[in-house]
């Protein structure tokens, strides 16, 4: 039996260009049908152009919305919508005019970005400063950085660069406040109570019980042997011992001078992998390298989006697929693109869901195999990213990742937010893997090579 479906009265009216009927189709969830009808009439009728324009803007199809502005101008959409469309198609003069009509934070910021893109840095600075006056709290720091960077480029201010010692000192402030080594060493009598307190503070700094006991015992014996009575002398001995202990854990990033060198990043979700990749990408680009990011953490859509934001911020390219895509296939496409298009460095983000340990390990091994298909000597680095705020708990995480891949170096992140800054000592002692980078703040330049001497001086004071 054949059924013939009759068109409803609404559909019949809509097909004749009745606006009310078209809107009713959209309300009924028949948007595709409505769009098909709108396309027939929209360029001839202003009332229908407005409807289709709004649909395209809401769906992010800004280029498709552009013909309606060209035909009807201000009669379609809001000033902000028109600005976004002009911006998307590169009609910057009209985009600026429409953004100016709105005058909110996003619009002023967008004008600043357009002027910066066009190379008019003075105008860009003017609009960024106007945007800063009405910026929401969570956008202020990023915008202040941008303004400072522009002022440096324009020669209006000198760039003040903090040394690693200053950065690490600032970064370990929370640990020093929590542990208070300074009070212990200030004019104290060197006796049994002093050593008990020292051991307690070393444990509190998350250096590790075993290490704390051993260091304290060594210092106690040395104090007896050399008849040391001055706490400051003990402090210098402690620093010397910690520096010796960390000496073998200080490593440099190994990126060979060749095309398509790969750096693979592993670590649990939330450890700071994506942020680290973004910061490193920016620093490498500043050194003249052509950098490609690969979003192989396809388990979470948020991870792909976050890496995209960092790619834009660092001014580098990215290879990505949809959420749930095979991570190894994304890596394959990334390395292939790097080889074919002459990228110097490929930075690969990966998933880190430890609650699915076996699938994670298998996934990382598969990614590594894919990289080696292109070049047996790659990846040049496999960096494990550890969060300083979880202290020694990160050691257990490291052991899981070591089962999957050969870790060539460690990155310690969020050192500035940790009261457990001493954990670097425990990590070094337990894992015996070089610490290559440390994150000591939120700014792009706050990712720094690890310096053991500066670290110990900043930790103990």
C-alpha positions in Angstrom: 0.0 0.0 0.0 1.4 3.4 -0.9 0.8 6.4 1.4 0.7 9.9 0.1 1.5 12.4 2.7 -0.4 15.6 2.3 1.3 18.9 2.9 -0.1 20.8 5.8 -1.7 24.2 5.3 1.3 25.8 7.1 3.7 24.2 4.6 1.7 25.3 1.6 1.6 28.9 2.9 5.3 28.8 3.8 6.2 27.7 0.3 4.4 30.7 -1.0 6.7 32.9 1.1 4.3 33.6 4.0 6.6 34.8 6.9 4.2 33.7 9.7 4.0 30.2 8.2 7.8 29.9 7.8 8.3 30.9 11.4 5.7 28.3 12.4 7.7 25.6 10.6 10.8 26.7 12.6 8.8 26.5 15.9 7.7 22.9 14.8 11.3 21.9 14.5 11.3 21.9 10.7 14.1 24.4 10.4 15.8 22.7 7.4 12.6 22.9 5.4 12.2 26.5 6.5 15.7 27.4 5.4 15.2 25.8 2.0 12.1 28.0 1.5 13.9 31.1 2.9 16.7 30.7 0.4 14.3 31.1 -2.5 12.9 34.5 -1.3 15.4 36.1 1.2 17.5 38.1 -1.3 14.4 39.7 -2.7 12.5 40.3 0.6 13.8 42.2 3.5 11.5 40.6 6.0 12.6 37.1 5.1 16.3 38.2 4.8 16.2 39.2 8.4 14.9 35.7 9.5 17.6 33.8 7.4 20.3 36.2 8.5 19.5 35.5 12.2 19.5 31.8 11.6 22.9 31.9 9.9 24.4 34.1 12.7 23.1 31.8 15.5 24.6 28.7 13.7 28.0 30.5 13.2 27.6 30.5 9.4 28.8 34.1 9.2 30.0 34.0 5.6 26.6 32.8 4.5 25.0 35.8 6.3 27.2 38.3 4.4 25.1 38.7 1.2 22.1 39.9 3.2 24.1 42.8 4.7 25.4 43.7 1.3 21.8 43.9 0.0 19.9 45.3 3.0 22.6 46.9 5.2 21.3 47.9 8.7 17.9 46.5 8.0 19.0 43.0 9.0 20.5 41.9 12.3 21.9 43.8 15.3 25.0 46.0 15.1 26.9 43.3 17.0 25.8 40.6 14.6 26.6 42.6 11.5 30.0 43.4 13.0 30.7 39.7 13.6 29.8 38.9 10.0 31.9 41.8 8.5 34.8 40.7 10.8 34.5 37.0 9.6 34.7 37.9 5.9 37.5 40.4 6.3 35.5 43.6 5.7 37.3 45.3 8.5 36.2 48.9 7.9 32.5 48.0 8.2 33.2 45.6 11.1 34.9 48.5 13.1 31.9 50.8 12.3 29.4 48.3 13.6 31.5 47.4 16.7 31.8 51.1 17.6 28.0 51.4 17.7 27.9 48.6 20.3 30.8 49.8 22.5 30.7 46.9 25.0 33.9 45.1 26.2 33.8 42.4 23.5 33.3 44.9 20.7 36.1 47.3 21.8 38.4 44.3 22.3 37.5 43.0 18.8 38.3 46.4 17.3 41.7 46.3 19.1 42.4 42.9 17.6 41.5 44.1 14.1 43.8 47.1 14.3 46.6 44.8 15.7 46.1 42.4 12.8 46.3 45.3 10.3 49.5 46.5 12.0 48.0 49.7 13.4 49.4 49.2 16.9 48.6 52.7 18.2 44.9 52.3 17.3 45.0 48.7 18.7 46.4 50.1 22.0 43.8 52.8 22.1 40.9 50.3 21.9 42.5 47.7 24.2 42.8 50.4 26.9 39.2 51.4 26.4 38.2 47.8 26.7 40.2 47.4 29.9 38.1 50.0 31.6 35.0 47.9 31.3 36.7 44.4 31.2 35.2 41.6 33.3 37.4 40.4 36.1 38.5 37.1 34.4 39.6 39.0 31.3 41.6 41.8 32.9 45.0 40.0 33.4 45.1 38.7 29.8 44.3 42.2 28.4 46.8 43.9 30.7 49.5 41.5 29.3 48.4 42.4 25.8 48.5 46.1 26.5 52.0 45.8 28.1 53.2 43.8 25.1 52.0 46.4 22.7 53.6 49.2 24.7 56.9 47.3 24.6 56.6 46.9 20.8 55.8 50.6 20.4 58.8 51.6 22.6 56.5 53.2 25.2 57.8 51.1 28.0 60.9 49.0 28.6 60.4 45.3 29.0 61.3 44.3 32.5 62.3 40.6 32.5 62.3 38.8 35.8 65.2 36.3 36.2 64.5 32.6 36.9 65.6 33.2 40.5 63.0 36.0 40.9 60.3 33.9 39.3 61.0 30.7 41.3 61.2 32.8 44.5 57.8 34.2 43.8 56.6 30.7 42.7 57.6 29.1 46.0 56.2 31.8 48.2 53.2 29.6 49.3 55.6 26.8 50.3 57.9 29.2 52.2 54.8 30.7 54.0 53.5 27.3 55.0 56.9 25.8 56.1 58.8 28.9 57.5 62.4 27.6 57.1 63.5 31.2 57.7 62.2 31.3 61.3 64.0 28.0 62.1 67.4 29.1 60.9 67.2 32.6 62.4 69.5 32.7 65.5 68.4 29.2 66.7 70.5 27.1 69.0 71.6 23.9 67.2 70.3 21.1 69.5 68.1 18.0 69.4 64.9 20.1 69.3 66.3 22.1 66.3 66.9 18.9 64.3 63.5 17.5 65.2 61.9 20.7 64.0 64.0 20.7 60.8 62.9 17.2 60.0 59.2 18.2 60.6 59.5 21.2 58.3 61.1 19.1 55.5 58.2 16.6 55.7 55.8 19.5 55.7 57.4 20.9 52.5 56.6 17.4 51.0 60.3 16.5 50.4 59.3 13.0 51.6 59.7 11.3 55.0 62.6 9.1 53.9 64.5 12.0 52.4 63.7 14.3 55.4 64.9 11.7 57.9 68.1 10.9 55.9 69.0 14.6 55.4 68.4 15.5 59.1 70.5 12.6 60.3 73.4 13.5 58.0 73.2 17.2 59.2 73.0 16.0 62.8 76.2 13.9 62.4 78.0 16.7 60.6 77.1 19.2 63.3 78.5 16.9 66.0 81.6 16.1 64.0 82.4 19.7 63.2 81.0 21.1 66.5 78.6 23.4 64.6 76.6 25.7 66.8 75.3 28.2 64.2 71.9 27.5 62.6 72.9 29.6 59.5 75.8 27.2 59.0 73.3 24.2 59.0 71.1 26.0 56.5 74.0 26.3 54.1 74.9 22.7 54.5 71.3 21.7 53.9 71.2 23.7 50.7 74.4 22.1 49.5 73.1 18.6 50.1 69.8 19.4 48.3 71.7 20.8 45.4 73.8 17.7 45.2 70.7 15.5 45.3 69.0 17.5 42.5 72.1 17.8 40.4 71.3 14.8 38.3 67.7 15.8 37.9 68.4 19.0 36.0 67.9 18.5 32.3 67.6 20.6 29.1 64.9 20.3 26.5 66.2 18.1 23.6 64.7 19.4 20.3 67.0 18.5 17.4 67.6 21.0 14.6 65.6 19.2 11.9 62.1 19.3 10.4 59.1 17.6 12.1 60.8 17.0 15.5 58.0 15.6 17.8 57.5 16.4 21.5 54.9 14.1 23.1 53.1 15.3 26.3 51.6 12.9 28.8 50.0 13.4 32.2 46.7 13.2 34.0 43.8 15.4 33.0 44.1 18.7 34.9 47.9 18.5 35.4 48.5 21.5 33.1 49.5 19.7 29.9 47.5 21.9 27.5 48.7 25.1 29.1 52.3 23.9 29.0 52.0 23.1 25.3 50.5 26.5 24.6 53.3 28.3 26.5 56.0 26.2 24.9 54.5 26.8 21.4 54.6 30.5 22.0 58.2 30.5 23.2 59.4 28.3 20.2 57.5 30.5 17.7 59.2 33.6 19.2 62.5 31.8 18.5 61.5 31.6 14.8 60.4 28.0 14.8 57.4 26.8 12.7 55.2 25.0 15.3 52.3 22.7 14.9 50.0 21.5 17.7 48.2 18.2 17.6 45.0 17.7 19.7 45.2 14.0 20.4 43.2 14.2 23.6 40.0 13.5 21.8 38.3 12.0 24.9 37.2 15.5 26.0 35.8 18.2 23.7 37.0 20.8 26.3 40.6 19.6 25.8 40.4 20.2 22.0 38.8 23.6 22.5 41.4 24.7 25.1 44.3 23.7 22.8 42.6 25.7 20.0 42.5 28.8 22.2 46.3 28.3 23.0 47.0 27.8 19.3 45.4 31.2 18.5 47.1 32.9 21.4 50.5 31.6 20.5 49.9 32.2 16.8 50.6 28.7 15.6 48.7 26.0 13.6 46.7 23.1 15.0 45.5 19.7 13.7 42.3 18.5 15.3 39.3 16.2 14.8 36.0 15.7 16.5 35.5 14.5 20.1 35.8 10.7 20.2 38.1 10.4 17.2 40.9 7.9 17.2 43.9 9.8 18.9 46.5 7.9 16.8 44.8 9.0 13.6 45.0 12.6 14.7 48.7 12.2 15.4 49.2 10.5 12.0 47.6 13.5 10.2 49.6 16.0 12.4 53.0 14.4 11.7 52.1 13.9 8.0 51.2 17.6 7.7 54.4 18.6 9.5 56.5 16.5 7.1 54.8 17.8 4.0 54.6 21.5 5.0 58.0 21.9 6.6 57.1 22.4 10.3 60.1 22.4 12.6 58.3 21.1 15.8 55.2 19.1 16.5 53.7 19.3 20.0 51.3 16.5 20.8 48.6 16.7 23.5 47.3 13.4 24.8 44.6 12.1 27.2 45.3 11.3 30.8 42.3 9.5 32.3 43.9 7.1 34.9 40.6 5.5 35.8 40.9 3.6 32.5 44.5 2.7 32.9 44.9 -0.2 30.4 43.1 1.6 27.5 45.2 4.7 28.2 48.5 2.8 28.2 47.5 1.0 24.9 46.5 4.4 23.4 49.8 6.0 24.2 51.8 3.0 22.9 49.8 3.2 19.6 50.5 7.0 19.3 54.2 6.3 19.8 54.1 3.6 17.1 52.5 6.0 14.7 55.2 8.7 15.3 57.9 6.1 14.8 56.5 5.1 11.4 57.5 8.6 10.1 60.9 8.6 11.9 62.3 5.9 14.1 64.2 8.5 16.2 61.0 10.4 17.2 59.6 11.5 19.5 62.6 13.6 20.4 61.0 14.2 23.9 58.3 12.5 25.8 57.5 14.9 28.6 55.5 13.9 31.7 53.5 16.9 33.1 53.1 16.8 36.9 51.0 19.1 39.0 53.1 20.5 42.0 49.9 21.1 44.1 49.4 17.3 44.4 52.9 16.9 45.8 54.3 13.3 46.1 51.0 11.8 44.9 52.2 12.6 41.4 54.9 9.9 41.8 52.3 7.2 41.5 50.9 8.9 38.4 54.4 8.9 36.9 54.7 5.2 37.4 51.6 4.5 35.4 52.8 6.6 32.4 56.2 5.0 32.6 54.5 1.7 31.9 53.2 3.1 28.6 56.1 5.1 27.2 59.7 6.0 27.9 59.6 9.3 29.7 62.5 11.5 28.8 61.7 14.5 31.0 59.4 16.0 33.5 57.5 19.3 33.6 56.4 20.5 37.0 53.4 22.9 36.7 51.5 25.2 39.1 54.6 25.6 41.4 53.3 29.1 42.2 50.1 27.7 43.6 51.6 24.9 45.7 52.4 24.7 49.4 54.2 21.4 48.5 57.0 22.8 46.5 59.5 20.5 48.1 58.0 17.6 46.3 60.4 18.2 43.4 63.1 16.7 45.7 61.0 13.5 46.2 60.1 13.3 42.5 63.7 13.6 41.6 64.8 11.0 44.1 62.0 8.5 43.3 61.8 8.7 39.5 65.3 9.6 38.5 64.0 11.4 35.4 65.4 14.8 34.4 63.2 17.8 35.3 63.3 20.0 32.2 60.7 22.7 32.7 58.8 24.3 35.6 55.7 26.5 35.5 56.1 29.3 38.0 53.1 31.5 37.1 50.2 32.2 34.7 52.0 34.3 32.1 53.3 32.8 28.8 56.9 33.4 29.8 56.5 31.8 33.2 57.3 28.3 31.8 61.1 28.1 32.5 64.0 25.6 32.3 64.6 24.0 35.6 67.5 25.3 37.6 68.3 23.2 40.7 70.5 25.8 42.5 67.9 28.6 42.0 65.2 26.2 43.2 67.0 25.2 46.4 67.9 28.9 47.2 64.3 29.9 46.7 62.9 27.0 48.8 65.1 27.3 51.8 65.7 31.0 51.6 
